[in-house]
Amino acid sequence: MPRPTQPPRTGAVVLTGGSGGRLGGTSKAGLALGGRSFLDRALAAVAGLDVVVVGDAVAGVRTVREEPPGGGPAAGLLAGLDALATDLGSVVVLAVDMPLVTAATVARLRAAYDRAGGDGVLLVDAGGRAQYLCGVYRVAALRAAAPPPDERHGLPVRRLLAPLSLVELPAEGDEAHDVDEWRDLDALDG
């Protein structure tokens, strides 16, 4: 009798951000909302998955850095992907500066990905802006789109994902709100 096949596994890459230049050098991972750090919120959103954090070392969590450091989110995403198991079918990508993304958001993205059958699903805010760093992507498609390691530094995420067939999932409420400046955090606290 044939064995039942397991669905492809899903991993997660959490990007903890760059230099925080528009925040005066403050780490986005350490920012807090409702008494919880942005990093804790991101890790809770992807709980149960094989997770790698790209950025500064985090106790108890596998952490990597792109080489050379400061290569931008696409280089970070690919460094995280390289650190995950090779048998993954899909990967959740989440930027730490989206503190309203929850496990329910990730579950909706994964369900939409399973239904869509393409290369990925990404969250889109109320203004129609694609949140490329909040999505579920087919690992094989990402690996096929990835340039050689020496061409990843400074690569725009939009260019990395351009060859992929992506479906947009409208955000619910403010879950697509990202924090790039202090006023963005103030808008959440207000």
OpenMM code with the backbone's topology and positions (N, CA, C; nanometers):
from openmm import Vec3, app, unit

residues = "MET PRO ARG PRO THR GLN PRO PRO ARG THR GLY ALA VAL VAL LEU THR GLY GLY SER GLY GLY ARG LEU GLY GLY THR SER LYS ALA GLY LEU ALA LEU GLY GLY ARG SER PHE LEU ASP ARG ALA LEU ALA ALA VAL ALA GLY LEU ASP VAL VAL VAL VAL GLY ASP ALA VAL ALA GLY VAL ARG THR VAL ARG GLU GLU PRO PRO GLY GLY GLY PRO ALA ALA GLY LEU LEU ALA GLY LEU ASP ALA LEU ALA THR ASP LEU GLY SER VAL VAL VAL LEU ALA VAL ASP MET PRO LEU VAL THR ALA ALA THR VAL ALA ARG LEU ARG ALA ALA TYR ASP ARG ALA GLY GLY ASP GLY VAL LEU LEU VAL ASP ALA GLY GLY ARG ALA GLN TYR LEU CYS GLY VAL TYR ARG VAL ALA ALA LEU ARG ALA ALA ALA PRO PRO PRO ASP GLU ARG HIS GLY LEU PRO VAL ARG ARG LEU LEU ALA PRO LEU SER LEU VAL GLU LEU PRO ALA GLU GLY ASP GLU ALA HIS ASP VAL ASP GLU TRP ARG ASP LEU ASP ALA LEU ASP GLY".split()
positions = [
    Vec3(0.0839, -0.1166, 0.0000),
    Vec3(0.0000, 0.0000, 0.0000),
    Vec3(0.0898, 0.1248, 0.0000),
    Vec3(0.0620, 0.2240, -0.0879),
    Vec3(0.1452, 0.3438, -0.0926),
    Vec3(0.1274, 0.4278, 0.0336),
    Vec3(0.2362, 0.4897, 0.0734),
    Vec3(0.2319, 0.5786, 0.1900),
    Vec3(0.1659, 0.7100, 0.1520),
    Vec3(0.0897, 0.7683, 0.2442),
    Vec3(0.0346, 0.9009, 0.2150),
    Vec3(0.1491, 1.0021, 0.2073),
    Vec3(0.1384, 1.0931, 0.1135),
    Vec3(0.2441, 1.1937, 0.1004),
    Vec3(0.2186, 1.3087, 0.1959),
    Vec3(0.3271, 1.3580, 0.2527),
    Vec3(0.3200, 1.4740, 0.3417),
    Vec3(0.3177, 1.6007, 0.2571),
    Vec3(0.2403, 1.7002, 0.2979),
    Vec3(0.2465, 1.8270, 0.2240),
    Vec3(0.3848, 1.8887, 0.2435),
    Vec3(0.4312, 1.9655, 0.1450),
    Vec3(0.5617, 2.0294, 0.1594),
    Vec3(0.5657, 2.1173, 0.2851),
    Vec3(0.6787, 2.1138, 0.3509),
    Vec3(0.6947, 2.1923, 0.4730),
    Vec3(0.7137, 2.3404, 0.4424),
    Vec3(0.6805, 2.4228, 0.5427),
    Vec3(0.6954, 2.5674, 0.5317),
    Vec3(0.7930, 2.6162, 0.6373),
    Vec3(0.8832, 2.7027, 0.5983),
    Vec3(0.9751, 2.7679, 0.6903),
    Vec3(0.9409, 2.9148, 0.6989),
    Vec3(1.0206, 2.9886, 0.7755),
    Vec3(0.9980, 3.1322, 0.7892),
    Vec3(1.1307, 3.2058, 0.8010),
    Vec3(1.1381, 3.3191, 0.7339),
    Vec3(1.2516, 3.4104, 0.7452),
    Vec3(1.1983, 3.5405, 0.8028),
    Vec3(1.2499, 3.5787, 0.9186),
    Vec3(1.2127, 3.7048, 0.9827),
    Vec3(1.3293, 3.8012, 0.9634),
    Vec3(1.3013, 3.9110, 0.8965),
    Vec3(1.4030, 4.0127, 0.8681),
    Vec3(1.3945, 4.1212, 0.9752),
    Vec3(1.5039, 4.1423, 1.0488),
    Vec3(1.4999, 4.2368, 1.1602),
    Vec3(1.5384, 4.3778, 1.1220),
    Vec3(1.5591, 4.4018, 0.9950),
    Vec3(1.5796, 4.5393, 0.9507),
    Vec3(1.7239, 4.5796, 0.9415),
    Vec3(1.7418, 4.6924, 0.8788),
    Vec3(1.8759, 4.7444, 0.8562),
    Vec3(1.9239, 4.8309, 0.9701),
    Vec3(1.9756, 4.9449, 0.9344),
    Vec3(2.0400, 5.0329, 1.0316),
    Vec3(1.9417, 5.1174, 1.1114),
    Vec3(1.8154, 5.1200, 1.0736),
    Vec3(1.7181, 5.2045, 1.1438),
    Vec3(1.7503, 5.3521, 1.1270),
    Vec3(1.8026, 5.3879, 1.0104),
    Vec3(1.8462, 5.5250, 0.9844),
    Vec3(1.7387, 5.6294, 1.0076),
    Vec3(1.6163, 5.6018, 0.9673),
    Vec3(1.5074, 5.6988, 0.9857),
    Vec3(1.4543, 5.6979, 1.1287),
    Vec3(1.5082, 5.6065, 1.2104),
    Vec3(1.4721, 5.6004, 1.3519),
    Vec3(1.5918, 5.6404, 1.4394),
    Vec3(1.6854, 5.7121, 1.3789),
    Vec3(1.8025, 5.7573, 1.4538),
    Vec3(1.8939, 5.6432, 1.4950),
    Vec3(1.8923, 5.5338, 1.4199),
    Vec3(1.9784, 5.4198, 1.4503),
    Vec3(1.9167, 5.3202, 1.5475),
    Vec3(1.7921, 5.3410, 1.5866),
    Vec3(1.7234, 5.2484, 1.6778),
    Vec3(1.6879, 5.1199, 1.6048),
    Vec3(1.7132, 5.0075, 1.6681),
    Vec3(1.6803, 4.8775, 1.6102),
    Vec3(1.5290, 4.8589, 1.6075),
    Vec3(1.4766, 4.8261, 1.4907),
    Vec3(1.3329, 4.8023, 1.4800),
    Vec3(1.2907, 4.6798, 1.5604),
    Vec3(1.3774, 4.5799, 1.5688),
    Vec3(1.3435, 4.4581, 1.6428),
    Vec3(1.3164, 4.4865, 1.7892),
    Vec3(1.3835, 4.5880, 1.8440),
    Vec3(1.3675, 4.6212, 1.9850),
    Vec3(1.2540, 4.7174, 2.0160),
    Vec3(1.1940, 4.7762, 1.9142),
    Vec3(1.0790, 4.8626, 1.9381),
    Vec3(0.9669, 4.7799, 2.0004),
    Vec3(0.8796, 4.8454, 2.0739),
    Vec3(0.7715, 4.7727, 2.1414),
    Vec3(0.6364, 4.8359, 2.1137),
    Vec3(0.5374, 4.7510, 2.1143),
    Vec3(0.3982, 4.7920, 2.1007),
    Vec3(0.3179, 4.7034, 2.1948),
    Vec3(0.2387, 4.7646, 2.2795),
    Vec3(0.1577, 4.6866, 2.3734),
    Vec3(0.2424, 4.6031, 2.4677),
    Vec3(0.3619, 4.6519, 2.5003),
    Vec3(0.4473, 4.5805, 2.5948),
    Vec3(0.5258, 4.4643, 2.5356),
    Vec3(0.5161, 4.4429, 2.4051),
    Vec3(0.5904, 4.3333, 2.3389),
    Vec3(0.6790, 4.3901, 2.2304),
    Vec3(0.8015, 4.3402, 2.2232),
    Vec3(0.8928, 4.3891, 2.1198),
    Vec3(0.8425, 4.3465, 1.9822),
    Vec3(0.8845, 4.4224, 1.8826),
    Vec3(0.8480, 4.3885, 1.7452),
    Vec3(0.8984, 4.2484, 1.7108),
    Vec3(1.0187, 4.2137, 1.7592),
    Vec3(1.0721, 4.0804, 1.7295),
    Vec3(0.9854, 3.9726, 1.7930),
    Vec3(0.9450, 3.9909, 1.9181),
    Vec3(0.8583, 3.8923, 1.9829),
    Vec3(0.7277, 3.8768, 1.9064),
    Vec3(0.6738, 3.9874, 1.8576),
    Vec3(0.5495, 3.9824, 1.7816),
    Vec3(0.5688, 3.9045, 1.6504),
    Vec3(0.6803, 3.9301, 1.5824),
    Vec3(0.7074, 3.8598, 1.4555),
    Vec3(0.7262, 3.7107, 1.4800),
    Vec3(0.8016, 3.6756, 1.5848),
    Vec3(0.8237, 3.5339, 1.6145),
    Vec3(0.6935, 3.4644, 1.6523),
    Vec3(0.6042, 3.5342, 1.7213),
    Vec3(0.4735, 3.4760, 1.7546),
    Vec3(0.3911, 3.4531, 1.6276),
    Vec3(0.4043, 3.5420, 1.5298),
    Vec3(0.3273, 3.5293, 1.4048),
    Vec3(0.3692, 3.4063, 1.3247),
    Vec3(0.4949, 3.3644, 1.3377),
    Vec3(0.5448, 3.2497, 1.2609),
    Vec3(0.5728, 3.1285, 1.3501),
    Vec3(0.5183, 3.1300, 1.4708),
    Vec3(0.5403, 3.0202, 1.5653),
    Vec3(0.4990, 2.8871, 1.5035),
    Vec3(0.5776, 2.7849, 1.5310),
    Vec3(0.5481, 2.6512, 1.4802),
    Vec3(0.6166, 2.6186, 1.3486),
    Vec3(0.6754, 2.7190, 1.2851),
    Vec3(0.7473, 2.6965, 1.1602),
    Vec3(0.8965, 2.6849, 1.1889),
    Vec3(0.9706, 2.6341, 1.0923),
    Vec3(1.1169, 2.6319, 1.0994),
    Vec3(1.1618, 2.7749, 1.0723),
    Vec3(1.2100, 2.8470, 1.1763),
    Vec3(1.2348, 2.9910, 1.1675),
    Vec3(1.3838, 3.0224, 1.1693),
    Vec3(1.4213, 3.1190, 1.0877),
    Vec3(1.5539, 3.1788, 1.0950),
    Vec3(1.5345, 3.3303, 1.0951),
    Vec3(1.6076, 3.3966, 1.1847),
    Vec3(1.6057, 3.5426, 1.1930),
    Vec3(1.7298, 3.5946, 1.1226),
    Vec3(1.7114, 3.6964, 1.0405),
    Vec3(1.8241, 3.7596, 0.9725),
    Vec3(1.8505, 3.8926, 1.0413),
    Vec3(1.9681, 3.9022, 1.1019),
    Vec3(2.0049, 4.0242, 1.1738),
    Vec3(2.0930, 3.9919, 1.2916),
    Vec3(2.0824, 4.0758, 1.3945),
    Vec3(2.1622, 4.0550, 1.5153),
    Vec3(2.1222, 3.9262, 1.5843),
    Vec3(2.2180, 3.8660, 1.6545),
    Vec3(2.1943, 3.7389, 1.7239),
    Vec3(2.0781, 3.7510, 1.8221),
    Vec3(1.9952, 3.6484, 1.8251),
    Vec3(1.8799, 3.6408, 1.9145),
    Vec3(1.8923, 3.5117, 1.9935),
    Vec3(1.8877, 3.5214, 2.1250),
    Vec3(1.9009, 3.4030, 2.2106),
    Vec3(1.7882, 3.3046, 2.1821),
    Vec3(1.8261, 3.1787, 2.1615),
    Vec3(1.7281, 3.0724, 2.1432),
    Vec3(1.6686, 3.0630, 2.0049),
    Vec3(1.7147, 3.1468, 1.9111),
    Vec3(1.6612, 3.1464, 1.7751),
    Vec3(1.7794, 3.1413, 1.6782),
    Vec3(1.7678, 3.0571, 1.5763),
    Vec3(1.8721, 3.0517, 1.4736),
    Vec3(1.8776, 3.1868, 1.4039),
    Vec3(1.9972, 3.2448, 1.4006),
    Vec3(2.0158, 3.3778, 1.3435),
    Vec3(2.1307, 3.3750, 1.2436),
    Vec3(2.1117, 3.4439, 1.1317),
    Vec3(2.2156, 3.4559, 1.0306),
    Vec3(2.2252, 3.6019, 0.9882),
    Vec3(2.3259, 3.6304, 0.9107),
    Vec3(2.3452, 3.7628, 0.8514),
    Vec3(2.3796, 3.7447, 0.7046),
    Vec3(2.3365, 3.8382, 0.6243),
    Vec3(2.3803, 3.8380, 0.4854),
    Vec3(2.5269, 3.8804, 0.4806),
    Vec3(2.5975, 3.8338, 0.3779),
    Vec3(2.7390, 3.8691, 0.3609),
    Vec3(2.7585, 3.9433, 0.2303),
    Vec3(2.8139, 4.0627, 0.2344),
    Vec3(2.8492, 4.1381, 0.3542),
    Vec3(2.7240, 4.1953, 0.4198),
    Vec3(2.7339, 4.2260, 0.5506),
    Vec3(2.6191, 4.2839, 0.6209),
    Vec3(2.5750, 4.4161, 0.5560),
    Vec3(2.4485, 4.4486, 0.5752),
    Vec3(2.3960, 4.5728, 0.5199),
    Vec3(2.3589, 4.5624, 0.3735),
    Vec3(2.3353, 4.4405, 0.3255),
    Vec3(2.3055, 4.4192, 0.1842),
    Vec3(2.1625, 4.4476, 0.1450),
    Vec3(2.0768, 4.4763, 0.2422),
    Vec3(1.9373, 4.5056, 0.2115),
    Vec3(1.8475, 4.3853, 0.2313),
    Vec3(1.7163, 4.4079, 0.2224),
    Vec3(1.6210, 4.3008, 0.2520),
    Vec3(1.6251, 4.1818, 0.1566),
    Vec3(1.6530, 4.2029, 0.0284),
    Vec3(1.6593, 4.0888, -0.0637),
    Vec3(1.7778, 4.0002, -0.0288),
    Vec3(1.8928, 4.0612, -0.0014),
    Vec3(2.0109, 3.9841, 0.0382),
    Vec3(1.9842, 3.9120, 0.1698),
    Vec3(1.9155, 3.9783, 0.2615),
    Vec3(1.8810, 3.9153, 0.3885),
    Vec3(1.7854, 3.7993, 0.3706),
    Vec3(1.6833, 3.8188, 0.2874),
    Vec3(1.5868, 3.7113, 0.2611),
    Vec3(1.6585, 3.5884, 0.2056),
    Vec3(1.7494, 3.6098, 0.1108),
    Vec3(1.8198, 3.4968, 0.0492),
    Vec3(1.9164, 3.4312, 0.1476),
    Vec3(1.9782, 3.5095, 0.2360),
    Vec3(2.0654, 3.4517, 0.3393),
    Vec3(1.9828, 3.3651, 0.4342),
    Vec3(1.8647, 3.4129, 0.4703),
    Vec3(1.7759, 3.3340, 0.5556),
    Vec3(1.7310, 3.2073, 0.4864),
    Vec3(1.6961, 3.2188, 0.3596),
    Vec3(1.6536, 3.1025, 0.2819),
    Vec3(1.7652, 2.9990, 0.2740),
    Vec3(1.8886, 3.0462, 0.2538),
    Vec3(2.0033, 2.9548, 0.2468),
    Vec3(2.0247, 2.8799, 0.3786),
    Vec3(1.9818, 2.9391, 0.4904),
    Vec3(2.0017, 2.8773, 0.6212),
    Vec3(1.8917, 2.7775, 0.6570),
    Vec3(1.7832, 2.7770, 0.5824),
    Vec3(1.6718, 2.6862, 0.6106),
    Vec3(1.6953, 2.5500, 0.5452),
    Vec3(1.6171, 2.4537, 0.5871),
    Vec3(1.6256, 2.3186, 0.5313),
    Vec3(1.6013, 2.3226, 0.3811),
    Vec3(1.6645, 2.2323, 0.3111),
    Vec3(1.6536, 2.2309, 0.1648),
    Vec3(1.5246, 2.1667, 0.1145),
    Vec3(1.4513, 2.0985, 0.2022),
    Vec3(1.3304, 2.0291, 0.1574),
    Vec3(1.2024, 2.1102, 0.1769),
    Vec3(1.2143, 2.2381, 0.2046),
    Vec3(1.0955, 2.3208, 0.2252),
    Vec3(1.0253, 2.3479, 0.0924),
    Vec3(0.8928, 2.3488, 0.0971),
    Vec3(0.8155, 2.3823, -0.0217),
    Vec3(0.7876, 2.5304, -0.0308),
    Vec3(0.7688, 2.5947, 0.0847),
    Vec3(0.7374, 2.7371, 0.0862),
    Vec3(0.8027, 2.8024, 0.2066),
    Vec3(0.8096, 2.9349, 0.2001),
    Vec3(0.8692, 3.0120, 0.3090),
    Vec3(0.7847, 3.1357, 0.3337),
    Vec3(0.7567, 3.1605, 0.4611),
    Vec3(0.6922, 3.2845, 0.5027),
    Vec3(0.8036, 3.3862, 0.5211),
    Vec3(0.7873, 3.5028, 0.4628),
    Vec3(0.8832, 3.6118, 0.4799),
    Vec3(0.8114, 3.7219, 0.5555),
    Vec3(0.8739, 3.7685, 0.6638),
    Vec3(0.8110, 3.8717, 0.7459),
    Vec3(0.9151, 3.9709, 0.7941),
    Vec3(0.8923, 4.0980, 0.7626),
    Vec3(0.9767, 4.2049, 0.8141),
    Vec3(0.9310, 4.2379, 0.9553),
    Vec3(1.0268, 4.2561, 1.0438),
    Vec3(0.9976, 4.2807, 1.1843),
    Vec3(0.9260, 4.4143, 1.2063),
    Vec3(0.9304, 4.5035, 1.1077),
    Vec3(0.8690, 4.6361, 1.1267),
    Vec3(0.7188, 4.6378, 1.0956),
    Vec3(0.6576, 4.5203, 1.0899),
    Vec3(0.5128, 4.5101, 1.0699),
    Vec3(0.4510, 4.4456, 1.1949),
    Vec3(0.4420, 4.5206, 1.3049),
    Vec3(0.4045, 4.4618, 1.4335),
    Vec3(0.2590, 4.4177, 1.4467),
    Vec3(0.1746, 4.4512, 1.3507),
    Vec3(0.0342, 4.4099, 1.3587),
    Vec3(0.0065, 4.2813, 1.2816),
    Vec3(0.1095, 4.2258, 1.2191),
    Vec3(0.0949, 4.0953, 1.1547),
    Vec3(0.0925, 3.9903, 1.2653),
    Vec3(-0.0071, 3.9053, 1.2611),
    Vec3(-0.0256, 3.8037, 1.3647),
    Vec3(-0.0234, 3.6640, 1.3032),
    Vec3(-0.0364, 3.5647, 1.3883),
    Vec3(-0.0462, 3.4267, 1.3406),
    Vec3(-0.1681, 3.4114, 1.2489),
    Vec3(-0.2753, 3.4865, 1.2764),
    Vec3(-0.3940, 3.4806, 1.1900),
    Vec3(-0.3633, 3.5362, 1.0506),
    Vec3(-0.2833, 3.6418, 1.0441),
    Vec3(-0.2412, 3.6978, 0.9148),
    Vec3(-0.1631, 3.5927, 0.8371),
    Vec3(-0.0660, 3.5305, 0.9044),
    Vec3(0.0174, 3.4295, 0.8396),
    Vec3(-0.0686, 3.3115, 0.7941),
    Vec3(-0.1651, 3.2717, 0.8749),
    Vec3(-0.2539, 3.1607, 0.8370),
    Vec3(-0.3342, 3.1971, 0.7117),
    Vec3(-0.3839, 3.3218, 0.7026),
    Vec3(-0.4567, 3.3643, 0.5827),
    Vec3(-0.3665, 3.3644, 0.4605),
    Vec3(-0.2423, 3.4124, 0.4773),
    Vec3(-0.1476, 3.4123, 0.3659),
    Vec3(-0.1186, 3.2700, 0.3197),
    Vec3(-0.0976, 3.1790, 0.4150),
    Vec3(-0.0670, 3.0402, 0.3791),
    Vec3(-0.1864, 2.9734, 0.3104),
    Vec3(-0.3072, 3.0016, 0.3582),
    Vec3(-0.4265, 2.9437, 0.2956),
    Vec3(-0.4430, 2.9975, 0.1533),
    Vec3(-0.4185, 3.1275, 0.1351),
    Vec3(-0.4279, 3.1870, 0.0014),
    Vec3(-0.3209, 3.1290, -0.0902),
    Vec3(-0.2024, 3.1050, -0.0365),
    Vec3(-0.0943, 3.0432, -0.1147),
    Vec3(-0.1353, 2.9027, -0.1586),
    Vec3(-0.1911, 2.8252, -0.0669),
    Vec3(-0.2339, 2.6887, -0.0997),
    Vec3(-0.3410, 2.6883, -0.2086),
    Vec3(-0.4305, 2.7867, -0.2049),
    Vec3(-0.5364, 2.7964, -0.3065),
    Vec3(-0.4834, 2.8460, -0.4403),
    Vec3(-0.3894, 2.9396, -0.4365),
    Vec3(-0.3450, 3.0079, -0.5585),
    Vec3(-0.2636, 2.9177, -0.6508),
    Vec3(-0.1760, 2.8365, -0.5936),
    Vec3(-0.0966, 2.7465, -0.6751),
    Vec3(0.0128, 2.8116, -0.7565),
    Vec3(0.0398, 2.9402, -0.7375),
    Vec3(0.1460, 3.0075, -0.8123),
    Vec3(0.2769, 3.0078, -0.7344),
    Vec3(0.3507, 3.1169, -0.7497),
    Vec3(0.4811, 3.1290, -0.6846),
    Vec3(0.4749, 3.1975, -0.5495),
    Vec3(0.3619, 3.2606, -0.5180),
    Vec3(0.3548, 3.3250, -0.3883),
    Vec3(0.2334, 3.4130, -0.3710),
    Vec3(0.2141, 3.4523, -0.2459),
    Vec3(0.1058, 3.5433, -0.2074),
    Vec3(0.1673, 3.6473, -0.1153),
    Vec3(0.1326, 3.7742, -0.1382),
    Vec3(0.1841, 3.8797, -0.0522),
    Vec3(0.0714, 3.9696, -0.0058),
    Vec3(0.0931, 4.0319, 0.1088),
    Vec3(-0.0057, 4.1216, 0.1671),
    Vec3(-0.0027, 4.2554, 0.0938),
    Vec3(-0.1194, 4.3151, 0.0744),
    Vec3(-0.1319, 4.4456, 0.0095),
    Vec3(-0.2110, 4.5362, 0.1027),
    Vec3(-0.1572, 4.6573, 0.1275),
    Vec3(-0.2249, 4.7475, 0.2205),
    Vec3(-0.3464, 4.8131, 0.1558),
    Vec3(-0.4186, 4.8906, 0.2340),
    Vec3(-0.5434, 4.9527, 0.1880),
    Vec3(-0.5207, 5.0461, 0.0699),
    Vec3(-0.4012, 5.1023, 0.0580),
    Vec3(-0.3689, 5.1910, -0.0530),
    Vec3(-0.3214, 5.1179, -0.1770),
    Vec3(-0.3196, 4.9838, -0.1725),
    Vec3(-0.2768, 4.9044, -0.2868),
    Vec3(-0.1266, 4.8812, -0.2935),
    Vec3(-0.0538, 4.9193, -0.1888),
    Vec3(0.0918, 4.9021, -0.1872),
    Vec3(0.1274, 4.7598, -0.1478),
    Vec3(0.2035, 4.6951, -0.2329),
    Vec3(0.2465, 4.5578, -0.2069),
    Vec3(0.3480, 4.5553, -0.0932),
    Vec3(0.3258, 4.4669, 0.0016),
    Vec3(0.4189, 4.4462, 0.1132),
    Vec3(0.4974, 4.3191, 0.0821),
    Vec3(0.6027, 4.3344, 0.0025),
    Vec3(0.6814, 4.2192, -0.0420),
    Vec3(0.7437, 4.1420, 0.0728),
    Vec3(0.7619, 4.2094, 0.1868),
    Vec3(0.8246, 4.1436, 0.3018),
    Vec3(0.7216, 4.0910, 0.4002),
    Vec3(0.6045, 4.0640, 0.3499),
    Vec3(0.4998, 3.9956, 0.4264),
    Vec3(0.4251, 3.9064, 0.3279),
    Vec3(0.4778, 3.7856, 0.3126),
    Vec3(0.4190, 3.6965, 0.2146),
    Vec3(0.4650, 3.5540, 0.2331),
    Vec3(0.4105, 3.4684, 0.1494),
    Vec3(0.4492, 3.3272, 0.1437),
    Vec3(0.4939, 3.3015, 0.0002),
    Vec3(0.6139, 3.2453, -0.0140),
    Vec3(0.6717, 3.2252, -0.1456),
    Vec3(0.7146, 3.0803, -0.1660),
    Vec3(0.7041, 3.0349, -0.2898),
    Vec3(0.7501, 2.9006, -0.3251),
    Vec3(0.9023, 2.9018, -0.3256),
    Vec3(0.9618, 2.8155, -0.2462),
    Vec3(1.1072, 2.8136, -0.2296),
    Vec3(1.1780, 2.7914, -0.3627),
    Vec3(1.1308, 2.6981, -0.4436),
    Vec3(1.1956, 2.6704, -0.5716),
    Vec3(1.1958, 2.7937, -0.6616),
    Vec3(1.0878, 2.8709, -0.6593),
    Vec3(1.0803, 2.9919, -0.7421),
    Vec3(1.1777, 3.0978, -0.6919),
    Vec3(1.1873, 3.1130, -0.5594),
    Vec3(1.2834, 3.2088, -0.5039),
    Vec3(1.4265, 3.1695, -0.5380),
    Vec3(1.4558, 3.0412, -0.5227),
    Vec3(1.5928, 2.9959, -0.5526),
    Vec3(1.6251, 3.0133, -0.7004),
    Vec3(1.5265, 2.9908, -0.7869),
    Vec3(1.5492, 3.0086, -0.9306),
    Vec3(1.5701, 3.1564, -0.9657),
    Vec3(1.5041, 3.2470, -0.8928),
    Vec3(1.5157, 3.3904, -0.9197),
    Vec3(1.6403, 3.4521, -0.8579),
    Vec3(1.7016, 3.3844, -0.7624),
    Vec3(1.8149, 3.4403, -0.6886),
    Vec3(1.9390, 3.4530, -0.7766),
    Vec3(2.0006, 3.5703, -0.7740),
    Vec3(2.1264, 3.5842, -0.8457),
    Vec3(2.2391, 3.5177, -0.7664),
    Vec3(2.3569, 3.5046, -0.8248),
    Vec3(2.4699, 3.4499, -0.7499),
    Vec3(2.4981, 3.5351, -0.6259),
    Vec3(2.5575, 3.4766, -0.5221),
    Vec3(2.5818, 3.5497, -0.3978),
    Vec3(2.6525, 3.6836, -0.4151),
    Vec3(2.7454, 3.6951, -0.5071),
    Vec3(2.8184, 3.8206, -0.5228),
    Vec3(2.7358, 3.9305, -0.5910),
    Vec3(2.6117, 3.8991, -0.6312),
    Vec3(2.5240, 3.9985, -0.6937),
    Vec3(2.4021, 4.0312, -0.6072),
    Vec3(2.4010, 3.9879, -0.4828),
    Vec3(2.2835, 4.0056, -0.3969),
    Vec3(2.2852, 4.1361, -0.3181),
    Vec3(2.4022, 4.1871, -0.2872),
    Vec3(2.4138, 4.3084, -0.2063),
    Vec3(2.3470, 4.4251, -0.2791),
    Vec3(2.2509, 4.4885, -0.2138),
    Vec3(2.1809, 4.6024, -0.2718),
    Vec3(2.0699, 4.5674, -0.3694),
    Vec3(2.0458, 4.4396, -0.3924),
    Vec3(1.9403, 4.3978, -0.4850),
    Vec3(1.8035, 4.4388, -0.4306),
    Vec3(1.7238, 4.5121, -0.5070),
    Vec3(1.5889, 4.5461, -0.4610),
    Vec3(1.4998, 4.4205, -0.4533),
    Vec3(1.4191, 4.4124, -0.3495),
    Vec3(1.3284, 4.2993, -0.3324),
    Vec3(1.2344, 4.2884, -0.4520),
    Vec3(1.1876, 4.4001, -0.4991),
    Vec3(1.0961, 4.4004, -0.6137),
    Vec3(1.1594, 4.3327, -0.7347),
    Vec3(1.2891, 4.3572, -0.7564),
    Vec3(1.3575, 4.2947, -0.8702),
    Vec3(1.3753, 4.1449, -0.8473),
    Vec3(1.4077, 4.1064, -0.7232),
    Vec3(1.4211, 3.9635, -0.6917),
    Vec3(1.2913, 3.8889, -0.7211),
    Vec3(1.1789, 3.9487, -0.6815),
    Vec3(1.0492, 3.8813, -0.6943),
    Vec3(0.9816, 3.9030, -0.8299),
    Vec3(1.0368, 3.9879, -0.9145),
    Vec3(0.9733, 4.0213, -1.0434),
    Vec3(0.9413, 3.8990, -1.1296),
    Vec3(1.0271, 3.7969, -1.1357),
    Vec3(0.9943, 3.6822, -1.2212),
    Vec3(0.8850, 3.5913, -1.1644),
    Vec3(0.8478, 3.6110, -1.0388),
    Vec3(0.7512, 3.5220, -0.9749),
    Vec3(0.6078, 3.5615, -1.0095),
    Vec3(0.5212, 3.4624, -1.0193),
    Vec3(0.3788, 3.4848, -1.0384),
    Vec3(0.3159, 3.4970, -0.8998),
    Vec3(0.2786, 3.6213, -0.8623),
    Vec3(0.2336, 3.6489, -0.7260),
    Vec3(0.0866, 3.6890, -0.7216),
    Vec3(0.0206, 3.6485, -0.6143),
    Vec3(-0.1181, 3.6853, -0.5883),
    Vec3(-0.1181, 3.7827, -0.4713),
    Vec3(-0.2009, 3.8847, -0.4805),
    Vec3(-0.2103, 3.9841, -0.3737),
    Vec3(-0.3272, 3.9507, -0.2815),
    Vec3(-0.3004, 3.9596, -0.1514),
    Vec3(-0.4035, 3.9367, -0.0506),
    Vec3(-0.4276, 4.0679, 0.0231),
    Vec3(-0.5500, 4.1234, 0.0152),
    Vec3(-0.5770, 4.2495, 0.0841),
    Vec3(-0.5623, 4.2343, 0.2352),
    Vec3(-0.5000, 4.3346, 0.2959),
    Vec3(-0.4822, 4.3359, 0.4407),
    Vec3(-0.6164, 4.3580, 0.5092),
    Vec3(-0.6267, 4.3063, 0.6285),
    Vec3(-0.7441, 4.3311, 0.7132),
    Vec3(-0.7043, 4.4350, 0.8168),
    Vec3(-0.7823, 4.5400, 0.8265),
    Vec3(-0.7512, 4.6454, 0.9228),
    Vec3(-0.6157, 4.7069, 0.8936),
    Vec3(-0.5388, 4.7290, 0.9991),
    Vec3(-0.4078, 4.7931, 0.9864),
    Vec3(-0.2922, 4.6941, 0.9863),
    Vec3(-0.3168, 4.5661, 0.9633),
    Vec3(-0.2104, 4.4668, 0.9765),
    Vec3(-0.0928, 4.4904, 0.8826),
    Vec3(-0.1128, 4.5638, 0.7733),
    Vec3(-0.0044, 4.5898, 0.6784),
    Vec3(0.0755, 4.7154, 0.7142),
    Vec3(0.0419, 4.7791, 0.8244),
    Vec3(0.1115, 4.9010, 0.8666),
    Vec3(0.2560, 4.8673, 0.9016),
    Vec3(0.3486, 4.9390, 0.8378),
    Vec3(0.4887, 4.9169, 0.8718),
    Vec3(0.5459, 5.0417, 0.9384),
    Vec3(0.6476, 5.0205, 1.0194),
    Vec3(0.7071, 5.1287, 1.0975),
    Vec3(0.8454, 5.1586, 1.0414),
    Vec3(0.8555, 5.2715, 0.9728),
    Vec3(0.9837, 5.3158, 0.9186),
    Vec3(1.0354, 5.4388, 0.9916),
    Vec3(0.9429, 5.5158, 1.0483),
    Vec3(0.9774, 5.6395, 1.1180),
    Vec3(0.9017, 5.6449, 1.2497),
    Vec3(0.9454, 5.7347, 1.3379),
    Vec3(0.8809, 5.7463, 1.4694),
    Vec3(0.7325, 5.7773, 1.4563),
    Vec3(0.6962, 5.8582, 1.3582),
    Vec3(0.5543, 5.8930, 1.3427),
    Vec3(0.4702, 5.7696, 1.3083),
    Vec3(0.5312, 5.6695, 1.2415),
    Vec3(0.4599, 5.5456, 1.2105),
    Vec3(0.4277, 5.4698, 1.3395),
    Vec3(0.5227, 5.4690, 1.4335),
    Vec3(0.4991, 5.4046, 1.5631),
    Vec3(0.3977, 5.4841, 1.6431),
    Vec3(0.4076, 5.6166, 1.6396),
    Vec3(0.3116, 5.7010, 1.7107),
    Vec3(0.1702, 5.6782, 1.6606),
    Vec3(0.1541, 5.6543, 1.5308),
    Vec3(0.0215, 5.6295, 1.4743),
    Vec3(-0.0384, 5.5013, 1.5299),
    Vec3(0.0454, 5.4033, 1.5619),
    Vec3(-0.0028, 5.2777, 1.6210),
    Vec3(-0.0361, 5.2944, 1.7686),
    Vec3(0.0443, 5.3733, 1.8380),
    Vec3(0.0226, 5.3954, 1.9815),
    Vec3(-0.0960, 5.4861, 2.0070),
    Vec3(-0.1282, 5.5701, 1.9073),
    Vec3(-0.2350, 5.6693, 1.9242),
    Vec3(-0.3669, 5.6070, 1.9122),
] * unit.nanometer
topology = app.Topology()
chain = topology.addChain("A")
for resn in residues:
    res = topology.addResidue(resn, chain)
    for name in ("N", "CA", "C"):
        topology.addAtom(name, app.Element.getBySymbol(name[0]), res)
